[in-house]
Amino acid sequence: MKKQFIAGNWKMNLTMDEALGLARKLCDESINSDVVDIGVFPAFVFLRDICEILRDSKVYVGAQNMYLEESGAFTGEVSGAMLRDVGCTHVIIGHSERRTIFQETNSMVNSKLKAALSFGLKPIMCVGEKQEERDADQTSEVVGNQLSEGLAGLTSEQVKKLTIAYEPVWAIGTGKTATPEQANEVHTFIRDTIKSKFENDTAQNIRIQYGGSVNIKNADELLGQPEIDGALVGGASLEPGSFLDIVSAAGRLS
Ligand code: PGA
């Protein structure tokens, strides 16, 4: 079994005091990084301080998004170079909220992945189908397109640096989770798709997280699936207790 990767996507939540407090709590925990990797993804404005707090810890810090250009007249955007500069090592690319609310396309996801990699950031690339797509039996087609267009032009070496997060859109923030079997089935499809486009070694080693209403009640079962290598956690990552419980579940299973 691969080392699990548990990432907390804080989204547009928490005050500065709450965000820094949460980071300090995680910093004080002794996390066995031989067994599980942990990352937090706070809002842009908190990144610099949180990178500072977690600098000597085992917790990775990343952003929830970035723009694809290095610098220039792109009002309101933040570049990968800037993220690197403040100490980030990771970045989430193509989260479904970016895709649906901010109209990000597979081609933008592709450009952002290339930009992130060129600045030495490790992306978590999100994929996943909407409820109506699942109902219409289009999950493989949708996720397959997200992968083939999103990863177009990347080399096997570059793909090895990614984590993929499978997040069925209907399970995000809804309390509805994919069953462990449903999730494992899509994870298997994702790994097979990567294998068909890149080297087998790349497909076997890439970590595929599940995301969508992961909490301590369902973490054991989801993380216990053979093709699930971690979780991208939203709501349950905003409390140190629930996040660390999920981290412990991953540690038990690794
Ligand atoms: P959730 O969010 O755990 O609150 O469903 C997951 C995500 O959007 O990454």
Residues whose N, C-alpha, C, O or C-beta is under 5 A from the ligand:
A	BS01	PGA	N9 A171 I172 G173 T174 G211 G212 S213 V214 L232 V233 G234 G235 A236
